[in-house]
Amino acid sequence: MDIFSSGWIGFVITGLGTLFLIGEILVNMRGFFGLLGIGFIVVYFSAYLETSSFIIMLIIYFIGILLIIIDGKLLNDGTLSTLGLACMLASVALAAPNLNAGLYGVAGVLVGGVSSFLFLKVFKHRKMWSKMTLKDRLTNEAGYNSMNAEYEKLLEQQGITLNDLRPVGTIRINNKDYSAISNGQWIPKGRAIRVVQVDGTRILVETID
């Protein structure tokens, strides 16, 4: 295959193969991207390798894809994804007939992998990597700000200290206990207090004379 005598063709094929395979993992394309990706990768390895070596390198490449999938579904910490990427890079580099072609192949995997995230802007996302991509946002609908809203209602409310504030301690307002801080003062247990400032869940209190 004379076309593969040019190193840049490896960049194109590994780039497209990785683009569609990672894209299939990221977005729900019902296997269409997956088939395209597999086709490109099979062409790349079959062009450079004999049957036995072809199978080995193809397995290594898809082990890398598998590790990325496992990381996305189970771990979400990036460890297996890093190992998976290393497997993919190693397989395309070792399959290349020379250093120049190997560098093109490696560059194709990297560019294709990064470019695949563009599919997230167009197609329906899969429920993977929710933590790494920060899709679990702290929204009012999710209830993450309900605590802050509750604390804001405490402003100017009166209560009592349940222990000494030195300057941090526990107070009780409307039969509920909260952690609070005084303005550098030592407020003894059992003193009446008033909330003078609320910053998130930080409650600043002062004594009532």
N, CA and C atoms as a LAMMPS dump frame, in Angstrom:
ITEM: TIMESTEP
0
ITEM: NUMBER OF ATOMS
627
ITEM: BOX BOUNDS ff ff ff
-5.0000000000000000e+02 5.0000000000000000e+02
-5.0000000000000000e+02 5.0000000000000000e+02
-5.0000000000000000e+02 5.0000000000000000e+02
ITEM: ATOMS id mol type element x y z
1 1 1 N 0.862 -1.182 0
2 1 2 C 0 0 0
3 1 3 C 0.896 1.229 0
4 2 1 N 1.101 1.803 -1.198
5 2 2 C 2.045 2.899 -1.355
6 2 3 C 1.657 4.135 -0.547
7 3 1 N 0.38 4.309 -0.354
8 3 2 C -0.061 5.496 0.366
9 3 3 C 0.51 5.542 1.781
10 4 1 N 0.793 4.37 2.348
11 4 2 C 1.315 4.322 3.708
12 4 3 C 2.815 4.567 3.766
13 5 1 N 3.426 4.8 2.644
14 5 2 C 4.839 5.177 2.667
15 5 3 C 5.017 6.601 3.176
16 6 1 N 3.959 7.374 3.161
17 6 2 C 3.972 8.726 3.725
18 6 3 C 3.554 8.647 5.187
19 7 1 N 4.388 9.178 6.071
20 7 2 C 4.119 9.066 7.498
21 7 3 C 2.846 9.763 7.932
22 8 1 N 2.477 10.845 7.257
23 8 2 C 1.327 11.627 7.692
24 8 3 C 0.017 10.854 7.59
25 9 1 N -0.035 9.832 6.726
26 9 2 C -1.274 9.076 6.593
27 9 3 C -1.595 8.334 7.896
28 10 1 N -0.534 7.939 8.616
29 10 2 C -0.758 7.309 9.915
30 10 3 C -1.402 8.273 10.897
31 11 1 N -0.994 9.544 10.815
32 11 2 C -1.597 10.571 11.666
33 11 3 C -3.093 10.688 11.396
34 12 1 N -3.451 10.691 10.122
35 12 2 C -4.86 10.832 9.742
36 12 3 C -5.681 9.633 10.213
37 13 1 N -5.154 8.435 9.986
38 13 2 C -5.928 7.23 10.296
39 13 3 C -6.049 7.013 11.801
40 14 1 N -4.938 7.129 12.538
41 14 2 C -5.037 6.962 13.994
42 14 3 C -5.842 8.094 14.621
43 15 1 N -5.734 9.285 14.029
44 15 2 C -6.522 10.403 14.553
45 15 3 C -8.009 10.159 14.39
46 16 1 N -8.43 9.733 13.204
47 16 2 C -9.847 9.463 12.975
48 16 3 C -10.329 8.267 13.788
49 17 1 N -9.492 7.217 13.845
50 17 2 C -9.878 6.047 14.624
51 17 3 C -10.101 6.378 16.085
52 18 1 N -9.157 7.098 16.668
53 18 2 C -9.281 7.472 18.081
54 18 3 C -10.412 8.465 18.289
55 19 1 N -10.569 9.388 17.359
56 19 2 C -11.648 10.365 17.442
57 19 3 C -12.998 9.679 17.584
58 20 1 N -13.262 8.695 16.727
59 20 2 C -14.568 8.043 16.748
60 20 3 C -14.713 7.057 17.903
61 21 1 N -13.632 6.382 18.273
62 21 2 C -13.736 5.424 19.378
63 21 3 C -13.958 6.136 20.713
64 22 1 N -13.173 7.164 20.99
65 22 2 C -13.392 7.927 22.219
66 22 3 C -14.728 8.659 22.147
67 23 1 N -15.072 9.129 20.939
68 23 2 C -16.369 9.779 20.768
69 23 3 C -17.517 8.855 21.101
70 24 1 N -17.403 7.577 20.72
71 24 2 C -18.441 6.599 21.053
72 24 3 C -18.568 6.418 22.559
73 25 1 N -17.456 6.527 23.27
74 25 2 C -17.485 6.404 24.726
75 25 3 C -18.153 7.619 25.357
76 26 1 N -17.903 8.784 24.789
77 26 2 C -18.4 10.033 25.377
78 26 3 C -19.861 10.311 25.061
79 27 1 N -20.28 9.999 23.837
80 27 2 C -21.644 10.329 23.433
81 27 3 C -22.363 9.076 22.939
82 28 1 N -23.661 9.128 22.973
83 28 2 C -24.478 7.965 22.611
84 28 3 C -24.777 7.983 21.112
85 29 1 N -23.968 7.258 20.347
86 29 2 C -24.158 7.17 18.9
87 29 3 C -24.558 5.766 18.467
88 30 1 N -24.998 4.959 19.404
89 30 2 C -25.529 3.614 19.116
90 30 3 C -24.557 2.737 18.322
91 31 1 N -23.269 2.92 18.582
92 31 2 C -22.264 2.074 17.969
93 31 3 C -21.738 2.543 16.625
94 32 1 N -22.341 3.583 16.042
95 32 2 C -21.915 4.036 14.718
96 32 3 C -20.485 4.571 14.755
97 33 1 N -20.188 5.431 15.727
98 33 2 C -18.829 5.944 15.875
99 33 3 C -17.861 4.818 16.191
100 34 1 N -18.308 3.86 16.997
101 34 2 C -17.448 2.75 17.365
102 34 3 C -17.012 1.94 16.153
103 35 1 N -17.96 1.667 15.258
104 35 2 C -17.632 0.907 14.05
105 35 3 C -16.665 1.671 13.149
106 36 1 N -16.888 2.976 13.015
107 36 2 C -15.973 3.784 12.217
108 36 3 C -14.567 3.755 12.815
109 37 1 N -14.493 3.926 14.139
110 37 2 C -13.198 3.934 14.801
111 37 3 C -12.464 2.62 14.652
112 38 1 N -13.183 1.522 14.86
113 38 2 C -12.567 0.204 14.716
114 38 3 C -12.041 0.022 13.287
115 39 1 N -12.816 0.458 12.314
116 39 2 C -12.397 0.321 10.921
117 39 3 C -11.091 1.047 10.642
118 40 1 N -10.969 2.28 11.101
119 40 2 C -9.744 3.046 10.881
120 40 3 C -8.544 2.399 11.574
121 41 1 N -8.735 1.949 12.809
122 41 2 C -7.618 1.363 13.558
123 41 3 C -7.176 0.038 12.941
124 42 1 N -8.133 -0.761 12.5
125 42 2 C -7.789 -2.025 11.845
126 42 3 C -6.983 -1.763 10.574
127 43 1 N -7.373 -0.758 9.81
128 43 2 C -6.631 -0.412 8.592
129 43 3 C -5.204 -0.008 8.936
130 44 1 N -5.041 0.774 10.005
131 44 2 C -3.698 1.237 10.394
132 44 3 C -2.781 0.063 10.722
133 45 1 N -3.231 -0.823 11.594
134 45 2 C -2.378 -1.943 12.007
135 45 3 C -2.151 -2.942 10.879
136 46 1 N -3.18 -3.195 10.083
137 46 2 C -3.028 -4.168 9.004
138 46 3 C -2.086 -3.66 7.912
139 47 1 N -1.96 -2.349 7.781
140 47 2 C -1.086 -1.792 6.752
141 47 3 C 0.384 -1.978 7.088
142 48 1 N 0.711 -2.016 8.369
143 48 2 C 2.108 -2.055 8.794
144 48 3 C 2.57 -3.409 9.315
145 49 1 N 1.659 -4.277 9.734
146 49 2 C 2.055 -5.473 10.468
147 49 3 C 1.594 -6.757 9.793
148 50 1 N 2.323 -7.829 10.087
149 50 2 C 1.903 -9.168 9.694
150 50 3 C 0.769 -9.617 10.623
151 51 1 N 0.139 -10.708 10.284
152 51 2 C -1.07 -11.123 10.998
153 51 3 C -0.861 -11.286 12.494
154 52 1 N 0.199 -11.994 12.909
155 52 2 C 0.41 -12.251 14.336
156 52 3 C 0.663 -10.955 15.1
157 53 1 N 1.561 -10.127 14.584
158 53 2 C 1.849 -8.85 15.242
159 53 3 C 0.647 -7.92 15.19
160 54 1 N -0.083 -7.977 14.106
161 54 2 C -1.279 -7.152 13.936
162 54 3 C -2.277 -7.423 15.061
163 55 1 N -2.499 -8.7 15.348
164 55 2 C -3.464 -9.063 16.39
165 55 3 C -2.99 -8.588 17.754
166 56 1 N -1.717 -8.758 18.039
167 56 2 C -1.178 -8.364 19.343
168 56 3 C -1.328 -6.858 19.573
169 57 1 N -0.902 -6.062 18.582
170 57 2 C -0.976 -4.611 18.737
171 57 3 C -2.417 -4.12 18.783
172 58 1 N -3.289 -4.785 18.018
173 58 2 C -4.701 -4.415 18.048
174 58 3 C -5.294 -4.673 19.43
175 59 1 N -4.896 -5.795 20.036
176 59 2 C -5.371 -6.123 21.387
177 59 3 C -4.886 -5.083 22.388
178 60 1 N -3.609 -4.71 22.29
179 60 2 C -3.058 -3.713 23.215
180 60 3 C -3.815 -2.389 23.084
181 61 1 N -4.077 -1.991 21.839
182 61 2 C -4.805 -0.732 21.616
183 61 3 C -6.188 -0.787 22.264
184 62 1 N -6.908 -1.884 22.054
185 62 2 C -8.266 -1.963 22.586
186 62 3 C -8.287 -2.246 24.088
187 63 1 N -7.213 -2.785 24.634
188 63 2 C -7.088 -2.854 26.091
189 63 3 C -7.053 -1.435 26.654
190 64 1 N -6.339 -0.55 25.938
191 64 2 C -6.322 0.858 26.348
192 64 3 C -7.708 1.465 26.343
193 65 1 N -8.477 1.211 25.299
194 65 2 C -9.856 1.712 25.234
195 65 3 C -10.68 1.151 26.389
196 66 1 N -10.494 -0.148 26.68
197 66 2 C -11.243 -0.802 27.754
198 66 3 C -10.918 -0.166 29.107
199 67 1 N -9.65 0.128 29.343
200 67 2 C -9.262 0.764 30.605
201 67 3 C -9.91 2.138 30.758
202 68 1 N -10.005 2.867 29.655
203 68 2 C -10.659 4.17 29.698
204 68 3 C -12.145 4.022 30.047
205 69 1 N -12.79 3.02 29.472
206 69 2 C -14.205 2.781 29.76
207 69 3 C -14.408 2.409 31.224
208 70 1 N -13.544 1.524 31.742
209 70 2 C -13.662 1.105 33.141
210 70 3 C -13.473 2.296 34.067
211 71 1 N -12.504 3.139 33.747
212 71 2 C -12.268 4.327 34.569
213 71 3 C -13.489 5.236 34.557
214 72 1 N -14.063 5.433 33.365
215 72 2 C -15.216 6.312 33.266
216 72 3 C -16.437 5.792 33.983
217 73 1 N -16.626 4.478 34.005
218 73 2 C -17.824 3.911 34.618
219 73 3 C -17.668 3.63 36.108
220 74 1 N -16.44 3.321 36.558
221 74 2 C -16.274 2.869 37.93
222 74 3 C -15.444 3.788 38.805
223 75 1 N -14.275 4.182 38.338
224 75 2 C -13.332 4.869 39.226
225 75 3 C -13.442 6.387 39.188
226 76 1 N -13.47 6.942 37.998
227 76 2 C -13.568 8.388 37.834
228 76 3 C -12.391 9.157 38.427
229 77 1 N -11.208 8.536 38.494
230 77 2 C -10.069 9.272 39.05
231 77 3 C -8.952 9.482 38.028
232 78 1 N -9.103 8.925 36.838
233 78 2 C -8.136 9.158 35.776
234 78 3 C -6.965 8.193 35.732
235 79 1 N -6.815 7.33 36.741
236 79 2 C -5.661 6.427 36.783
237 79 3 C -5.68 5.432 35.636
238 80 1 N -6.786 4.715 35.497
239 80 2 C -6.875 3.724 34.419
240 80 3 C -6.921 4.39 33.046
241 81 1 N -7.493 5.581 32.985
242 81 2 C -7.516 6.302 31.708
243 81 3 C -6.106 6.635 31.25
244 82 1 N -5.256 7.004 32.191
245 82 2 C -3.858 7.298 31.852
246 82 3 C -3.148 6.053 31.349
247 83 1 N -3.359 4.924 32.037
248 83 2 C -2.772 3.662 31.584
249 83 3 C -3.324 3.262 30.219
250 84 1 N -4.617 3.483 30.028
251 84 2 C -5.23 3.156 28.752
252 84 3 C -4.643 3.976 27.609
253 85 1 N -4.449 5.261 27.85
254 85 2 C -3.842 6.114 26.829
255 85 3 C -2.423 5.654 26.513
256 86 1 N -1.692 5.244 27.553
257 86 2 C -0.327 4.754 27.341
258 86 3 C -0.33 3.505 26.46
259 87 1 N -1.296 2.613 26.677
260 87 2 C -1.399 1.41 25.846
261 87 3 C -1.685 1.772 24.391
262 88 1 N -2.569 2.714 24.197
263 88 2 C -2.914 3.126 22.833
264 88 3 C -1.705 3.743 22.127
265 89 1 N -0.998 4.611 22.825
266 89 2 C 0.173 5.256 22.232
267 89 3 C 1.269 4.25 21.922
268 90 1 N 1.5 3.324 22.861
269 90 2 C 2.545 2.323 22.661
270 90 3 C 2.233 1.427 21.466
271 91 1 N 0.975 1.046 21.324
272 91 2 C 0.616 0.127 20.24
273 91 3 C 0.816 0.769 18.864
274 92 1 N 0.381 2.02 18.703
275 92 2 C 0.535 2.652 17.381
276 92 3 C 1.994 2.995 17.095
277 93 1 N 2.749 3.304 18.141
278 93 2 C 4.166 3.612 17.941
279 93 3 C 4.95 2.364 17.549
280 94 1 N 4.699 1.251 18.236
281 94 2 C 5.423 0.009 17.949
282 94 3 C 5.027 -0.587 16.602
283 95 1 N 3.811 -0.311 16.171
284 95 2 C 3.366 -0.859 14.89
285 95 3 C 3.967 -0.125 13.7
286 96 1 N 4.393 1.094 13.898
287 96 2 C 4.902 1.907 12.783
288 96 3 C 6.227 1.348 12.263
289 97 1 N 6.485 1.483 10.978
290 97 2 C 7.714 0.925 10.383
291 97 3 C 8.97 1.734 10.691
292 98 1 N 8.806 2.989 11.083
293 98 2 C 9.967 3.815 11.403
294 98 3 C 9.572 4.891 12.416
295 99 1 N 10.564 5.61 12.899
296 99 2 C 10.332 6.607 13.94
297 99 3 C 9.39 7.71 13.474
298 100 1 N 9.585 8.154 12.251
299 100 2 C 8.754 9.241 11.733
300 100 3 C 7.275 8.843 11.702
301 101 1 N 7.005 7.646 11.176
302 101 2 C 5.626 7.158 11.128
303 101 3 C 5.069 6.944 12.527
304 102 1 N 5.923 6.479 13.45
305 102 2 C 5.491 6.272 14.825
306 102 3 C 5.075 7.57 15.494
307 103 1 N 5.849 8.628 15.26
308 103 2 C 5.513 9.934 15.841
309 103 3 C 4.201 10.461 15.272
310 104 1 N 4.01 10.25 13.975
311 104 2 C 2.74 10.655 13.366
312 104 3 C 1.569 9.884 13.983
313 105 1 N 1.761 8.58 14.187
314 105 2 C 0.704 7.77 14.778
315 105 3 C 0.363 8.205 16.186
316 106 1 N 1.392 8.468 16.997
317 106 2 C 1.183 8.928 18.367
318 106 3 C 0.458 10.275 18.375
319 107 1 N 0.899 11.181 17.499
320 107 2 C 0.26 12.495 17.418
321 107 3 C -1.204 12.359 17.014
322 108 1 N -1.491 11.417 16.127
323 108 2 C -2.872 11.204 15.711
324 108 3 C -3.762 10.76 16.856
325 109 1 N -3.245 9.845 17.688
326 109 2 C -4.02 9.386 18.847
327 109 3 C -4.303 10.549 19.785
328 110 1 N -3.291 11.361 20.06
329 110 2 C -3.464 12.485 20.984
330 110 3 C -4.451 13.513 20.444
331 111 1 N -4.274 13.878 19.189
332 111 2 C -5.167 14.881 18.594
333 111 3 C -6.59 14.339 18.477
334 112 1 N -6.722 13.096 18.059
335 112 2 C -8.05 12.493 17.943
336 112 3 C -8.747 12.379 19.279
337 113 1 N -7.999 11.991 20.326
338 113 2 C -8.597 11.872 21.645
339 113 3 C -9.1 13.2 22.176
340 114 1 N -8.286 14.233 22.022
341 114 2 C -8.694 15.57 22.49
342 114 3 C -9.861 16.1 21.67
343 115 1 N -9.804 15.895 20.363
344 115 2 C -10.859 16.405 19.479
345 115 3 C -12.198 15.734 19.733
346 116 1 N -12.177 14.504 20.249
347 116 2 C -13.431 13.782 20.469
348 116 3 C -14.333 14.489 21.476
349 117 1 N -13.751 15.309 22.348
350 117 2 C -14.564 16.009 23.344
351 117 3 C -15.455 17.066 22.698
352 118 1 N -15.172 17.41 21.448
353 118 2 C -16.042 18.342 20.728
354 118 3 C -17.414 17.726 20.475
355 119 1 N -17.481 16.391 20.438
356 119 2 C -18.771 15.736 20.246
357 119 3 C -19.73 16.037 21.394
358 120 1 N -19.191 16.346 22.577
359 120 2 C -20.047 16.636 23.728
360 120 3 C -20.89 17.88 23.5
361 121 1 N -20.444 18.752 22.611
362 121 2 C -21.188 19.978 22.333
363 121 3 C -22.338 19.749 21.364
364 122 1 N -22.36 18.582 20.728
365 122 2 C -23.346 18.331 19.668
366 122 3 C -24.297 17.193 20.013
367 123 1 N -23.74 16.101 20.554
368 123 2 C -24.535 14.891 20.737
369 123 3 C -24.867 14.654 22.207
370 124 1 N -25.788 13.73 22.424
371 124 2 C -26.236 13.383 23.769
372 124 3 C -25.111 12.707 24.544
373 125 1 N -24.866 13.176 25.758
374 125 2 C -23.772 12.654 26.571
375 125 3 C -24.117 11.292 27.147
376 126 1 N -23.092 10.482 27.318
377 126 2 C -23.231 9.286 28.143
378 126 3 C -22.98 9.671 29.594
379 127 1 N -23.519 8.878 30.526
380 127 2 C -23.361 9.193 31.951
381 127 3 C -22.048 8.622 32.46
382 128 1 N -20.965 9.214 31.98
383 128 2 C -19.634 8.789 32.391
384 128 3 C -18.81 10.011 32.739
385 129 1 N -17.822 9.816 33.574
386 129 2 C -16.912 10.885 33.981
387 129 3 C -17.654 12.092 34.536
388 130 1 N -18.763 11.849 35.258
389 130 2 C -19.536 12.971 35.788
390 130 3 C -18.723 13.81 36.755
391 131 1 N -17.818 13.163 37.502
392 131 2 C -17.003 13.927 38.448
393 131 3 C -15.89 14.669 37.737
394 132 1 N -15.2 13.97 36.762
395 132 2 C -14.056 14.589 36.102
396 132 3 C -14.466 15.753 35.223
397 133 1 N -15.684 15.691 34.647
398 133 2 C -16.124 16.771 33.79
399 133 3 C -17.005 17.764 34.521
400 134 1 N -17.148 17.584 35.839
401 134 2 C -17.884 18.52 36.688
402 134 3 C -19.324 18.697 36.23
403 135 1 N -19.956 17.605 35.842
404 135 2 C -21.331 17.704 35.412
405 135 3 C -22.28 17.653 36.591
406 136 1 N -21.816 17.134 37.757
407 136 2 C -22.625 17.16 38.966
408 136 3 C -22.44 18.511 39.627
409 137 1 N -23.094 19.531 39.111
410 137 2 C -22.893 20.876 39.601
411 137 3 C -23.719 21.121 40.849
412 138 1 N -23.219 22.033 41.658
413 138 2 C -23.9 22.348 42.898
414 138 3 C -25.016 23.343 42.598
415 139 1 N -26.171 22.827 42.238
416 139 2 C -27.268 23.683 41.853
417 139 3 C -28.339 23.701 42.923
418 140 1 N -29.215 24.711 42.843
419 140 2 C -30.339 24.78 43.756
420 140 3 C -31.249 23.578 43.592
421 141 1 N -31.418 23.122 42.313
422 141 2 C -32.283 21.98 42.059
423 141 3 C -31.749 20.725 42.74
424 142 1 N -30.419 20.586 42.814
425 142 2 C -29.823 19.415 43.447
426 142 3 C -29.835 19.513 44.956
427 143 1 N -30.198 20.674 45.489
428 143 2 C -30.321 20.832 46.932
429 143 3 C -29.054 21.222 47.637
430 144 1 N -27.984 21.554 46.909
431 144 2 C -26.716 21.847 47.553
432 144 3 C -26.711 23.226 48.207
433 145 1 N -27.576 24.138 47.745
434 145 2 C -27.597 25.473 48.313
435 145 3 C -28.668 25.644 49.375
436 146 1 N -29.413 24.589 49.661
437 146 2 C -30.473 24.697 50.647
438 146 3 C -29.924 25.009 52.027
439 147 1 N -28.732 24.451 52.333
440 147 2 C -28.125 24.719 53.624
441 147 3 C -27.741 26.186 53.745
442 148 1 N -27.156 26.744 52.713
443 148 2 C -26.792 28.159 52.743
444 148 3 C -28.018 29.039 52.916
445 149 1 N -29.116 28.687 52.213
446 149 2 C -30.341 29.477 52.325
447 149 3 C -30.882 29.427 53.751
448 150 1 N -30.792 28.258 54.38
449 150 2 C -31.259 28.123 55.754
450 150 3 C -30.426 28.985 56.695
451 151 1 N -29.118 28.987 56.476
452 151 2 C -28.24 29.766 57.341
453 151 3 C -28.47 31.267 57.174
454 152 1 N -28.785 31.7 55.947
455 152 2 C -29.026 33.118 55.723
456 152 3 C -30.224 33.622 56.514
457 153 1 N -31.194 32.746 56.766
458 153 2 C -32.383 33.13 57.531
459 153 3 C -32.072 33.352 59.015
460 154 1 N -30.885 32.937 59.442
461 154 2 C -30.522 33.088 60.85
462 154 3 C -30.064 34.502 61.201
463 155 1 N -29.814 35.319 60.18
464 155 2 C -29.327 36.669 60.433
465 155 3 C -30.304 37.435 61.318
466 156 1 N -29.756 38.047 62.396
467 156 2 C -30.508 38.815 63.391
468 156 3 C -31.362 37.944 64.315
469 157 1 N -31.285 36.625 64.147
470 157 2 C -32.013 35.744 65.074
471 157 3 C -31.264 35.67 66.409
472 158 1 N -32.029 35.371 67.463
473 158 2 C -31.445 35.261 68.801
474 158 3 C -31.456 33.814 69.264
475 159 1 N -30.477 33.473 70.097
476 159 2 C -30.374 32.122 70.615
477 159 3 C -29.562 32.097 71.886
478 160 1 N -28.993 30.932 72.17
479 160 2 C -28.238 30.752 73.408
480 160 3 C -27.029 29.873 73.126
481 161 1 N -25.94 30.104 73.851
482 161 2 C -24.75 29.274 73.677
483 161 3 C -24.904 27.981 74.464
484 162 1 N -24.552 26.868 73.844
485 162 2 C -24.623 25.569 74.517
486 162 3 C -23.304 25.203 75.188
487 163 1 N -22.232 25.882 74.792
488 163 2 C -20.942 25.716 75.462
489 163 3 C -20.17 27.024 75.296
490 164 1 N -18.999 27.076 75.883
491 164 2 C -18.201 28.293 75.784
492 164 3 C -17.727 28.503 74.353
493 165 1 N -17.867 29.722 73.858
494 165 2 C -17.323 30.084 72.552
495 165 3 C -15.949 30.68 72.769
496 166 1 N -14.874 29.982 72.302
497 166 2 C -13.502 30.417 72.598
498 166 3 C -12.622 30.582 71.362
499 167 1 N -12.973 31.182 70.309
500 167 2 C -14.261 31.85 70.033
501 167 3 C -15.266 30.962 69.307
502 168 1 N -14.902 29.67 69.05
503 168 2 C -15.818 28.788 68.324
504 168 3 C -16.56 27.901 69.302
505 169 1 N -17.825 27.671 69.023
506 169 2 C -18.618 26.804 69.878
507 169 3 C -19.945 26.488 69.231
508 170 1 N -20.891 26.015 70.048
509 170 2 C -22.206 25.61 69.56
510 170 3 C -23.281 26.491 70.155
511 171 1 N -24.222 26.894 69.298
512 171 2 C -25.343 27.7 69.747
513 171 3 C -26.641 26.989 69.396
514 172 1 N -27.744 27.437 70.016
515 172 2 C -29.056 26.886 69.702
516 172 3 C -29.99 28.032 69.355
517 173 1 N -30.605 27.913 68.163
518 173 2 C -31.581 28.893 67.704
519 173 3 C -32.802 28.14 67.205
520 174 1 N -33.966 28.485 67.759
521 174 2 C -35.226 27.841 67.359
522 174 3 C -35.138 26.323 67.459
523 175 1 N -34.539 25.877 68.57
524 175 2 C -34.431 24.445 68.879
525 175 3 C -33.541 23.672 67.901
526 176 1 N -32.673 24.384 67.182
527 176 2 C -31.706 23.715 66.319
528 176 3 C -30.309 24.184 66.686
529 177 1 N -29.35 23.253 66.618
530 177 2 C -27.976 23.556 67.025
531 177 3 C -27.125 23.902 65.806
532 178 1 N -26.248 24.893 66.003
533 178 2 C -25.355 25.334 64.94
534 178 3 C -23.972 25.595 65.512
535 179 1 N -22.971 25.428 64.668
536 179 2 C -21.618 25.843 65.023
537 179 3 C -21.5 27.327 64.72
538 180 1 N -20.912 28.074 65.649
539 180 2 C -20.825 29.52 65.482
540 180 3 C -19.487 30.016 65.997
541 181 1 N -19.207 31.27 65.685
542 181 2 C -17.958 31.891 66.121
543 181 3 C -18.259 33.297 66.629
544 182 1 N -17.571 33.691 67.69
545 182 2 C -17.723 35.047 68.209
546 182 3 C -16.666 35.939 67.576
547 183 1 N -16.826 37.218 67.734
548 183 2 C -15.889 38.173 67.147
549 183 3 C -14.655 38.327 68.037
550 184 1 N -13.961 37.203 68.234
551 184 2 C -12.754 37.218 69.05
552 184 3 C -13.021 37.248 70.543
553 185 1 N -14.279 37.184 70.97
554 185 2 C -14.628 37.229 72.387
555 185 3 C -14.859 35.828 72.946
556 186 1 N -14.66 35.71 74.248
557 186 2 C -14.986 34.47 74.942
558 186 3 C -16.382 34.625 75.51
559 187 1 N -17.332 33.894 74.93
560 187 2 C -18.714 33.967 75.391
561 187 3 C -19.019 32.699 76.168
562 188 1 N -19.343 32.8 77.427
563 188 2 C -19.566 31.6 78.246
564 188 3 C -20.861 30.879 77.888
565 189 1 N -20.952 29.655 78.347
566 189 2 C -22.123 28.817 78.138
567 189 3 C -23.356 29.445 78.774
568 190 1 N -24.482 29.336 78.078
569 190 2 C -25.745 29.805 78.63
570 190 3 C -26.036 31.275 78.396
571 191 1 N -25.206 31.98 77.637
572 191 2 C -25.431 33.392 77.366
573 191 3 C -26.328 33.573 76.146
574 192 1 N -27.145 34.602 76.19
575 192 2 C -27.989 34.935 75.044
576 192 3 C -27.125 35.595 73.977
577 193 1 N -27.362 35.195 72.747
578 193 2 C -26.568 35.728 71.635
579 193 3 C -27.494 36.136 70.489
580 194 1 N -26.913 36.906 69.547
581 194 2 C -27.629 37.327 68.347
582 194 3 C -26.711 37.121 67.156
583 195 1 N -27.267 36.635 66.076
584 195 2 C -26.483 36.424 64.851
585 195 3 C -26.311 37.772 64.143
586 196 1 N -25.066 38.174 63.938
587 196 2 C -24.788 39.47 63.318
588 196 3 C -24.276 39.337 61.89
589 197 1 N -23.809 38.138 61.525
590 197 2 C -23.31 37.954 60.158
591 197 3 C -23.375 36.489 59.784
592 198 1 N -23.742 36.222 58.522
593 198 2 C -23.755 34.867 57.986
594 198 3 C -22.997 34.886 56.666
595 199 1 N -21.969 34.052 56.569
596 199 2 C -21.175 33.948 55.352
597 199 3 C -21.122 32.483 54.951
598 200 1 N -22.014 32.092 54.039
599 200 2 C -22.126 30.669 53.708
600 200 3 C -22.701 29.933 54.901
601 201 1 N -21.914 29.047 55.484
602 201 2 C -22.341 28.35 56.704
603 201 3 C -21.573 28.852 57.938
604 202 1 N -20.9 29.947 57.796
605 202 2 C -20.168 30.551 58.93
606 202 3 C -21.078 31.553 59.625
607 203 1 N -21.315 31.334 60.902
608 203 2 C -22.233 32.173 61.683
609 203 3 C -21.412 32.977 62.701
610 204 1 N -21.526 34.282 62.627
611 204 2 C -20.849 35.168 63.571
612 204 3 C -21.901 35.708 64.536
613 205 1 N -21.616 35.591 65.828
614 205 2 C -22.581 35.998 66.843
615 205 3 C -21.954 36.984 67.822
616 206 1 N -22.811 37.686 68.561
617 206 2 C -22.38 38.56 69.651
618 206 3 C -23.364 38.4 70.788
619 207 1 N -22.932 38.758 71.966
620 207 2 C -23.795 38.62 73.138
621 207 3 C -24.85 39.718 73.153
622 208 1 N -25.957 39.389 73.8
623 208 2 C -27.039 40.379 73.99
624 208 3 C -26.961 40.858 75.422
625 209 1 N -26.781 42.151 75.613
626 209 2 C -26.694 42.716 76.972
627 209 3 C -28.083 42.695 77.606
